[in-house]
Protein backbone atom coordinates (compact mmCIF):
# COMPACT_ATOMS: atom_id res chain seq x y z
CA UNK A 1 0.00 0.00 0.00
CA UNK A 2 1.22 3.49 -0.87
CA UNK A 3 -0.02 6.19 1.48
CA UNK A 4 -0.40 9.54 -0.32
CA UNK A 5 -0.01 12.55 1.95
CA UNK A 6 -2.16 15.64 1.78
CA UNK A 7 -0.24 18.88 2.36
CA UNK A 8 -2.06 19.51 5.63
CA UNK A 9 -0.79 16.20 6.98
CA UNK A 10 2.80 17.40 6.87
CA UNK A 11 2.00 20.96 7.89
CA UNK A 12 -0.05 19.99 10.93
CA UNK A 13 2.37 17.21 11.90
CA UNK A 14 5.15 19.80 12.06
CA UNK A 15 3.16 22.59 13.69
CA UNK A 16 1.15 20.59 16.22
CA UNK A 17 2.07 16.96 16.76
CA UNK A 18 5.68 16.22 15.76
CA UNK A 19 7.65 19.46 15.28
CA UNK A 20 10.80 18.72 13.31
CA UNK A 21 13.06 20.26 15.91
CA UNK A 22 11.54 18.19 18.76
CA UNK A 23 10.78 14.87 17.05
CA UNK A 24 13.42 14.31 14.37
CA UNK A 25 12.91 10.55 14.77
CA UNK A 26 9.40 10.90 13.30
CA UNK A 27 10.71 12.68 10.24
CA UNK A 28 13.53 10.13 9.84
CA UNK A 29 10.88 7.42 9.97
CA UNK A 30 8.80 9.25 7.37
CA UNK A 31 11.82 9.56 5.07
CA UNK A 32 12.62 5.87 5.58
CA UNK A 33 9.05 4.92 4.63
CA UNK A 34 9.28 7.20 1.61
CA UNK A 35 12.42 5.42 0.48
CA UNK A 36 10.66 2.09 1.02
CA UNK A 37 7.79 3.28 -1.21
CA UNK A 38 5.16 3.24 1.54
CA UNK A 39 4.66 7.00 1.97
CA UNK A 40 4.65 9.57 -0.83
CA UNK A 41 3.52 13.12 -1.46
CA UNK A 42 2.16 13.99 -4.91
CA UNK A 43 3.81 16.95 -6.61
CA UNK A 44 0.64 19.03 -6.33
CA UNK A 45 0.63 18.69 -2.53
CA UNK A 46 4.41 19.06 -2.32
CA UNK A 47 4.12 22.40 -4.13
CA UNK A 48 1.45 23.55 -1.67
CA UNK A 49 3.90 23.09 1.19
CA UNK A 50 7.13 24.38 -0.35
CA UNK A 51 5.69 27.75 -1.39
CA UNK A 52 6.03 28.74 2.25
CA UNK A 53 9.09 28.98 4.41
CA UNK A 54 10.36 27.46 7.60
CA UNK A 55 11.91 24.29 8.92
CA UNK A 56 9.38 21.98 7.21
CA UNK A 57 9.90 23.65 3.83
CA UNK A 58 13.66 23.40 4.19
CA UNK A 59 13.35 19.74 5.21
CA UNK A 60 11.11 18.90 2.23
CA UNK A 61 13.38 20.73 -0.21
CA UNK A 62 16.43 18.81 1.02
CA UNK A 63 17.30 16.52 -1.89
CA UNK A 64 17.33 13.26 0.10
CA UNK A 65 13.92 13.99 1.64
CA UNK A 66 12.45 15.18 -1.64
CA UNK A 67 13.75 12.07 -3.41
CA UNK A 68 12.35 9.82 -0.70
CA UNK A 69 8.88 11.33 -0.50
CA UNK A 70 7.98 12.85 -3.86
CA UNK A 71 5.52 10.60 -5.69
CA UNK A 72 6.90 9.73 -9.10
CA UNK A 73 3.69 9.95 -11.11
CA UNK A 74 1.66 12.47 -13.05
CA UNK A 75 -2.03 12.86 -12.45
CA UNK A 76 -4.24 11.53 -15.23
CA UNK A 77 -6.35 14.54 -16.29
CA UNK A 78 -9.33 12.32 -17.09
CA UNK A 79 -9.23 10.85 -13.56
CA UNK A 80 -8.93 14.32 -12.00
CA UNK A 81 -12.01 15.31 -14.02
CA UNK A 82 -13.84 12.14 -12.94
CA UNK A 83 -13.00 12.77 -9.28
CA UNK A 84 -14.18 16.36 -9.61
CA UNK A 85 -17.44 15.46 -11.38
CA UNK A 86 -18.37 12.36 -9.38
CA UNK A 87 -16.85 13.32 -6.04
CA UNK A 88 -17.88 16.95 -5.86
CA UNK A 89 -20.37 17.91 -8.61
CA UNK A 90 -20.51 17.73 -12.42
CA UNK A 91 -21.36 21.40 -12.86
CA UNK A 92 -18.92 23.32 -10.65
CA UNK A 93 -18.31 26.92 -11.63
CA UNK A 94 -14.84 28.50 -11.75
CA UNK A 95 -15.03 29.80 -8.18
CA UNK A 96 -15.94 26.34 -6.88
CA UNK A 97 -13.14 24.70 -8.86
CA UNK A 98 -10.69 27.22 -7.41
CA UNK A 99 -11.98 26.38 -3.92
CA UNK A 100 -11.15 22.69 -4.45
CA UNK A 101 -7.51 23.55 -4.89
CA UNK A 102 -5.40 20.49 -5.54
CA UNK A 103 -7.49 18.02 -3.58
CA UNK A 104 -8.93 16.32 -6.71
CA UNK A 105 -5.38 15.52 -7.83
CA UNK A 106 -4.58 13.81 -4.52
CA UNK A 107 -7.78 11.79 -4.64
CA UNK A 108 -7.25 10.92 -8.33
CA UNK A 109 -3.90 9.31 -7.52
CA UNK A 110 -5.65 7.09 -4.99
CA UNK A 111 -8.61 6.47 -7.28
CA UNK A 112 -6.35 5.26 -10.06
CA UNK A 113 -5.21 2.20 -8.07
CA UNK A 114 -7.69 1.89 -5.20
CA UNK A 115 -6.34 -1.42 -3.94
CA UNK A 116 -2.74 -0.19 -3.85
CA UNK A 117 -3.03 3.44 -2.77
CA UNK A 118 -4.73 5.40 -0.03
CA UNK A 119 -5.04 9.06 0.91
CA UNK A 120 -3.81 10.49 4.23
CA UNK A 121 -5.35 13.74 5.44
CA UNK A 122 -6.34 15.55 8.60
CA UNK A 123 -9.58 16.75 7.03
CA UNK A 124 -12.60 15.54 8.97
CA UNK A 125 -15.66 14.01 7.39
CA UNK A 126 -18.61 16.37 7.06
CA UNK A 127 -21.19 14.38 5.08
CA UNK A 128 -23.70 17.23 4.91
CA UNK A 129 -21.29 19.46 3.00
CA UNK A 130 -22.03 19.65 -0.71
CA UNK A 131 -20.28 20.50 -3.96
CA UNK A 132 -16.93 22.31 -3.50
CA UNK A 133 -17.41 22.22 0.28
CA UNK A 134 -17.09 18.43 0.44
CA UNK A 135 -14.22 17.10 2.51
CA UNK A 136 -11.55 14.69 1.28
CA UNK A 137 -12.73 11.75 3.45
CA UNK A 138 -16.26 12.05 2.07
CA UNK A 139 -15.13 12.26 -1.55
CA UNK A 140 -12.82 9.29 -1.00
CA UNK A 141 -15.65 7.28 0.53
CA UNK A 142 -17.97 8.10 -2.36
CA UNK A 143 -15.34 6.96 -4.85
CA UNK A 144 -14.18 3.88 -2.95
CA UNK A 145 -10.74 5.29 -2.11
CA UNK A 146 -9.25 4.39 1.27
CA UNK A 147 -8.65 7.43 3.47
CA UNK A 148 -6.60 7.60 6.64
CA UNK A 149 -5.44 10.15 9.18
CA UNK A 150 -1.78 10.53 10.08
CA UNK A 151 -2.52 8.62 13.28
CA UNK A 152 -3.94 5.72 11.27
CA UNK A 153 -0.77 5.76 9.17
CA UNK A 154 1.41 5.74 12.29
CA UNK A 155 -0.53 2.76 13.62
CA UNK A 156 -0.49 0.88 10.31
CA UNK A 157 3.24 1.38 9.70
CA UNK A 158 4.01 0.97 13.42
CA UNK A 159 5.91 4.17 14.20
CA UNK A 160 7.61 4.13 17.61
CA UNK A 161 9.84 6.75 19.19
CA UNK A 162 12.54 4.12 19.58
CA UNK A 163 12.32 3.30 15.87
CA UNK A 164 15.59 2.61 14.07
CA UNK A 165 16.10 2.11 10.32
VEXDREN-2710 file (C-alpha; in Angstrom, 1 decimal):
% VEXDREN-2710
k/r/px/py/pz
1/UNK/0.0/0.0/0.0
2/UNK/1.2/3.5/-0.9
3/UNK/0.0/6.2/1.5
4/UNK/-0.4/9.5/-0.3
5/UNK/0.0/12.6/2.0
6/UNK/-2.2/15.6/1.8
7/UNK/-0.2/18.9/2.4
8/UNK/-2.1/19.5/5.6
9/UNK/-0.8/16.2/7.0
10/UNK/2.8/17.4/6.9
11/UNK/2.0/21.0/7.9
12/UNK/-0.1/20.0/10.9
13/UNK/2.4/17.2/11.9
14/UNK/5.1/19.8/12.1
15/UNK/3.2/22.6/13.7
16/UNK/1.2/20.6/16.2
17/UNK/2.1/17.0/16.8
18/UNK/5.7/16.2/15.8
19/UNK/7.7/19.5/15.3
20/UNK/10.8/18.7/13.3
21/UNK/13.1/20.3/15.9
22/UNK/11.5/18.2/18.8
23/UNK/10.8/14.9/17.1
24/UNK/13.4/14.3/14.4
25/UNK/12.9/10.6/14.8
26/UNK/9.4/10.9/13.3
27/UNK/10.7/12.7/10.2
28/UNK/13.5/10.1/9.8
29/UNK/10.9/7.4/10.0
30/UNK/8.8/9.3/7.4
31/UNK/11.8/9.6/5.1
32/UNK/12.6/5.9/5.6
33/UNK/9.0/4.9/4.6
34/UNK/9.3/7.2/1.6
35/UNK/12.4/5.4/0.5
36/UNK/10.7/2.1/1.0
37/UNK/7.8/3.3/-1.2
38/UNK/5.2/3.2/1.5
39/UNK/4.7/7.0/2.0
40/UNK/4.6/9.6/-0.8
41/UNK/3.5/13.1/-1.5
42/UNK/2.2/14.0/-4.9
43/UNK/3.8/16.9/-6.6
44/UNK/0.6/19.0/-6.3
45/UNK/0.6/18.7/-2.5
46/UNK/4.4/19.1/-2.3
47/UNK/4.1/22.4/-4.1
48/UNK/1.4/23.6/-1.7
49/UNK/3.9/23.1/1.2
50/UNK/7.1/24.4/-0.3
51/UNK/5.7/27.8/-1.4
52/UNK/6.0/28.7/2.2
53/UNK/9.1/29.0/4.4
54/UNK/10.4/27.5/7.6
55/UNK/11.9/24.3/8.9
56/UNK/9.4/22.0/7.2
57/UNK/9.9/23.6/3.8
58/UNK/13.7/23.4/4.2
59/UNK/13.3/19.7/5.2
60/UNK/11.1/18.9/2.2
61/UNK/13.4/20.7/-0.2
62/UNK/16.4/18.8/1.0
63/UNK/17.3/16.5/-1.9
64/UNK/17.3/13.3/0.1
65/UNK/13.9/14.0/1.6
66/UNK/12.4/15.2/-1.6
67/UNK/13.8/12.1/-3.4
68/UNK/12.4/9.8/-0.7
69/UNK/8.9/11.3/-0.5
70/UNK/8.0/12.8/-3.9
71/UNK/5.5/10.6/-5.7
72/UNK/6.9/9.7/-9.1
73/UNK/3.7/10.0/-11.1
74/UNK/1.7/12.5/-13.0
75/UNK/-2.0/12.9/-12.4
76/UNK/-4.2/11.5/-15.2
77/UNK/-6.4/14.5/-16.3
78/UNK/-9.3/12.3/-17.1
79/UNK/-9.2/10.8/-13.6
80/UNK/-8.9/14.3/-12.0
81/UNK/-12.0/15.3/-14.0
82/UNK/-13.8/12.1/-12.9
83/UNK/-13.0/12.8/-9.3
84/UNK/-14.2/16.4/-9.6
85/UNK/-17.4/15.5/-11.4
86/UNK/-18.4/12.4/-9.4
87/UNK/-16.9/13.3/-6.0
88/UNK/-17.9/17.0/-5.9
89/UNK/-20.4/17.9/-8.6
90/UNK/-20.5/17.7/-12.4
91/UNK/-21.4/21.4/-12.9
92/UNK/-18.9/23.3/-10.7
93/UNK/-18.3/26.9/-11.6
94/UNK/-14.8/28.5/-11.7
95/UNK/-15.0/29.8/-8.2
96/UNK/-15.9/26.3/-6.9
97/UNK/-13.1/24.7/-8.9
98/UNK/-10.7/27.2/-7.4
99/UNK/-12.0/26.4/-3.9
100/UNK/-11.1/22.7/-4.5
101/UNK/-7.5/23.6/-4.9
102/UNK/-5.4/20.5/-5.5
103/UNK/-7.5/18.0/-3.6
104/UNK/-8.9/16.3/-6.7
105/UNK/-5.4/15.5/-7.8
106/UNK/-4.6/13.8/-4.5
107/UNK/-7.8/11.8/-4.6
108/UNK/-7.2/10.9/-8.3
109/UNK/-3.9/9.3/-7.5
110/UNK/-5.6/7.1/-5.0
111/UNK/-8.6/6.5/-7.3
112/UNK/-6.4/5.3/-10.1
113/UNK/-5.2/2.2/-8.1
114/UNK/-7.7/1.9/-5.2
115/UNK/-6.3/-1.4/-3.9
116/UNK/-2.7/-0.2/-3.8
117/UNK/-3.0/3.4/-2.8
118/UNK/-4.7/5.4/0.0
119/UNK/-5.0/9.1/0.9
120/UNK/-3.8/10.5/4.2
121/UNK/-5.3/13.7/5.4
122/UNK/-6.3/15.6/8.6
123/UNK/-9.6/16.7/7.0
124/UNK/-12.6/15.5/9.0
125/UNK/-15.7/14.0/7.4
126/UNK/-18.6/16.4/7.1
127/UNK/-21.2/14.4/5.1
128/UNK/-23.7/17.2/4.9
129/UNK/-21.3/19.5/3.0
130/UNK/-22.0/19.6/-0.7
131/UNK/-20.3/20.5/-4.0
132/UNK/-16.9/22.3/-3.5
133/UNK/-17.4/22.2/0.3
134/UNK/-17.1/18.4/0.4
135/UNK/-14.2/17.1/2.5
136/UNK/-11.6/14.7/1.3
137/UNK/-12.7/11.7/3.5
138/UNK/-16.3/12.1/2.1
139/UNK/-15.1/12.3/-1.5
140/UNK/-12.8/9.3/-1.0
141/UNK/-15.7/7.3/0.5
142/UNK/-18.0/8.1/-2.4
143/UNK/-15.3/7.0/-4.9
144/UNK/-14.2/3.9/-2.9
145/UNK/-10.7/5.3/-2.1
146/UNK/-9.2/4.4/1.3
147/UNK/-8.7/7.4/3.5
148/UNK/-6.6/7.6/6.6
149/UNK/-5.4/10.1/9.2
150/UNK/-1.8/10.5/10.1
151/UNK/-2.5/8.6/13.3
152/UNK/-3.9/5.7/11.3
153/UNK/-0.8/5.8/9.2
154/UNK/1.4/5.7/12.3
155/UNK/-0.5/2.8/13.6
156/UNK/-0.5/0.9/10.3
157/UNK/3.2/1.4/9.7
158/UNK/4.0/1.0/13.4
159/UNK/5.9/4.2/14.2
160/UNK/7.6/4.1/17.6
161/UNK/9.8/6.7/19.2
162/UNK/12.5/4.1/19.6
163/UNK/12.3/3.3/15.9
164/UNK/15.6/2.6/14.1
165/UNK/16.1/2.1/10.3
END
